[in-house]
Amino acid sequence: MNLRDLKYLIAVAEHLNFGKAADVCHVSQPTLSMQIKKLEEYLGVSIFERTNKSVIITDYGHEIIKIARGVISGSNDLLTYAKSCRDPLAGEFRLGAFPTIAPYFLPKIIAPIKKAMPKLQLLLIEEKSPILIDKLLKGEIDAAILALPIENDTLATEILFEDNFRLAVPKNHNLEKNKTVTMSDIGDESLLLLEDGHCMRDQALQVCQLSGAKENQGFRATSLETLRQMVMAGSGITLIPEIAIGQAKDKLISYIKFVGDQPSRTIVIVWRKTTPRKQVVEKISEIAKIIT
């Protein structure tokens, strides 16, 4: 048994297809199938049920695959740690961020990070929060910019800043002339929200619950910019985080501050507690706090 065989195993588990797994691993299907069979014989356990049309993971297989992922992640951490011992602020660093923060926050920190750590190769990944957390746990990224709450004991977080929401309304809306609003002011309104999978949708639903507002059931946006365009078109109102307003050049929207119970989200940097790249995380956190 070796790391290569475990990587084959994980590839089959992810694709549930030996042909696709072989393509991903850049080997022939017979070679991959033979190695998986040898691994099963070595362990004395059937990991997959095979038919002509499908591949099913056995009950024992699920736990074995979980352990295999941990072994691969640990081996990657070992290599990363060895490299970081030579220069902890050098090498490849994979940083994730969720879609309603990435285009507004990452451009602000890239140049300062490169200046502070010129030997660091920063790779940026934009994905929804659940996907980024999964990638973190698998060791596929080193850290991520996310919003609280983060509920996983193997992950550590550090607060970067509070991002307040403003009420975005189109021109000629009955609230458009207001300099401020309270939660009760939107109690009779319906809000345009993002689709499922966005953490900002969950945050906006909490605002609806607290204020008495409802979700506009006729539309769910795929991005923050789509929400903005819908407001500009007069199709409804929504919540926009303040960090996204600075780059907005539209003149058809009024962004109104909340007073009293102010809706917001807490932006954090998240990393595995076992990561060997803690010094890079700390440096990025330091830079982010200065900028915001």
NORQUINOR-V914209 format. One line per field, one symbol per residue. phi: phi as a letter, one per 30 degrees, with the letter a starting at -180 (. if undefined). Layout:
# NORQUINOR-V914209
phi = ???
This chain:
# NORQUINOR-V914209
phi = .bdeddddedddddchaddddddddibddedddddddddddddibdcbccbdcabbddeddeddddddddddddddddddddddddadcbidbcccaddcbedcceedcdddddddbdcdcdccbcadeeddddddddidbcabcbcddccaddccbbdcaccdccdcbdeiddcddddbbcdddcdccccdbddejddddddddddeddcjdbddddabdcadddeddddedidlbacbdddddecdcdccbcccddbidcdabccbcbaddcddceddeddddedddddc
